[in-house]
Amino acid sequence: MGVTCQAACVICDIDGFSGNNPGNTGGNPPPGYCTFAVHSVEWLGFIAGTTNLTLEFAVSNCTAGGGNGLEAGIYEGIDCQNFMLVSNCETAIFNNTSVFISNTVPLTIGQYYWLVVDSNGGNACDYEINVTAGSTQVPPLTTTGHIMGDLTTCPGATIDYQTTTVFGGSDYDWTLNGAPVGDGEEVTITYSAPGVYNLCVQASNACSMAVPTCVLVNVVPLPP
């Protein structure tokens, strides 16, 4: 667990994860965090293996704070920006009890999300997370999809390219002759000079990277 989003790890399967919240160390919650006061915020990243997910969050061995337990919710925030709560937010998971945390909007398979945990009233508690519905595990990516778009063109032309979606792929990075030129399932490229160009796209997620797909693009001058 990290005390900030940037310091947190993304693990490849959250099922069975156990940890401890220290109780009163501060931390940095996402903007508009769903609890009323911040005591000891911790972050843990995981990937979605299904569009719907339910986690059982069990709290035990609380010390100090009167047994108030912990608070937890799931947030979306790619690159630790533009955070959005995507689950119910549980603000009172008392000592020796458990709750179920489920998504309230469909999750994107292969994309990573953040479980944000805070102490309730300064409690220091152990907790365990079990996946009771859905999955936080995606099979390793193998190959990237096909590239669609013109492979013969002329100098000055602007061409749109697309790649086919890969199950579990949340990121698609494009390169032209080894240099980055865009990301996402579509990219637009302008060819300024004649030549043969190597266009590649690679699918990935937080836990896996596929073999890239590459094509040669021939840029030839127009005849007189």
N, C-alpha and C positions, 0 to 999 in steps of 0.2 A: 504494500500500500504506500502511496505517496501523499504528502501533505498538500501538494498542488497537482493539478492536472498534468502539467509538463513533467513532473517527477515520477508519475505513476507508471507502472508496468502494464502491458497488455498481455494477458495469458491466453493460451489457446484452448483451454477448457476450464470453466469456472466451477464445474460440478465437483463437490467435495472440498472446495477451498475452505480453509479455516484461518482465522486471524484474531487479533486482539486490538481493541481500541483503547488507547492509554488514558482517556478521560478528560484531560484539561491541558491540551497543548496548542490550541488555536487552530491553525490550518486555514486554507482558502477555499470556501465553497463556491459553486457556480453562481453567477448573478441571479438574484431572485430565488435562492435556495428555499426549499419548501418547508424548512423548519423555522422556529421563531428566534432562536439564539444559537450561536456557534460556540462549541466547546472544544471539539477535537476532530476536525474534518479529515477524512482519509479518502483516497481515490483508488479504484481498481478498474482496469480496463479488461474487457472481454469481447469476443466476436460473437455475432449472431449466426447460429447454424440453421435457424428456422425463422419464419416471419412472426410467429407467436412464441412467447416464452413465459414460464412461471418459475420463480425461484422461491424455495423455502429458506427463510432467514431465521436461524435459531440463535438465541442469546443465552449465555450462561456465565457463571462465576463472576458476577458483578461485584466490584468493591467500590466503596464511597458512593455518594450521590443518592443513597436511599433506595436502590433497586430500580431506578427509573429506566435503566437499560439503554438502548441505542435507537437511532433514527436512520432511515435508509431510503434511497430512491435511485432510479436509473435515468441517466441523462444521455442525450445525443450531443456531440460536440466534436466535429471533425477538426483535427489540428488544434484542439483546445480553444475553439471559437464558436460563437453562435449557439450557446447551450440551450437545450430544450428538454424539459421533463417529459419522458416517454412512458412513465409507469405511474401507478399509485405511489404516493409518498407516505411512508409509515413513520409517524413522529413519536410513537410510544411503544417500542418493542421491549417489554419488561423482562427482568431477569427470569430465566428458566421458562421462557415462552418462545414461540415462533410465529411468524406471519408469512403470508404468501405475497410476493411482489410480482405483478404481471404487467406486460406492456399494455398501453392504452392506444397506441398507434402501431401499424404494422412495422416490423423491423426489416432492415435490408440485410439479406444473407451475405456474410463475408465482411460486413462493416463492423467496426468496433464501437462499443458503447462504454459508458462509465457508471459503475456502481459507486455512489457517494454515500459514505457512512459518517455519522456524527454521534457524539455522546449526548445522552439526554440527561441534563442536569449535572454533568461532570462525572457520570459513571465511567469506570474502567471495566470493560467486559470482554469476554471471549465470544466469538460467534462462528457459526458454520453455515455454509451456503450449499444447498443441494438443488439440482435442477429436477423439478417434478413434472414439467411439461415442456416440450420443445427441446432444443439443443443449443449448446454453446460450443459446438465442435463442427468444423467443416473439413471434408476430406482434402488432403493436399492437392493444390492445383498442379496440373501436368502441362497442358498446352494452351496457348492463347488462341482465340478464334481467328477466322479468316479476315483479310483486309479487302474491303470493297471500294473501288474508285478507279479512275483512269490511270493506266500504267504507261501510256505514251501520250506526251503532250508537247507544248512548245514554250519557249522562253516568255516569261511574263504572265503565264496562265496561273489562275488560282483554282485549285482543285479541292473538293471535299472528299474526305475518306471516312469510312466507318469500319468498326470491327464488330463481330458477333459476340453476344454476351456469353461469358463463361460462368457456370454455376459456382458460386462462392467468390467470384472476382468482384471486388469493390473498387479497385483502382485500375486505370488503364493509362500507361505512360508511353508516349510516342517519341521516337527519335528519328532524325534524318542525318544519315552519315555519322551516326553516333552522338549527335548533339540533340538535346531535348527541344521538342517543338510543340508540346501540348499534352494535355491529359483529358481523360474521359473517353467515352465510346466513340466520339467523333472528333476530327481535327481538320483544320483548313490550312493548306500550304500553298504559298506562292513560289514558283520556280523562277529565279531571276536570270539564270544562265544555262546554256546547253550542257548536257552531261548525263551520266548515269548515276542515279541517286539510290541509296539503300534506305528504304522506309521500313521501320520496325514498330511494333506495338507489343507491350508486355502486360499481362494481367497479373494482379497480385491482391493480397489482403494482408491483414496485420500479422498473419502467421505463416504465409506461404507465398511463393512466387513461381509463376509458370514460365515455361520456356517461351521466349518471344517468337512472334511470327514476323517474317521479313519478306519484302518484295522489292524488286528492282524497278525503278521508274526511269524511262528513257525520255529525256527532254531534248528534242531535235528542232533545229531551225526550220521555219517555213520555207518551202522552195520559192524561187523567184516567181 
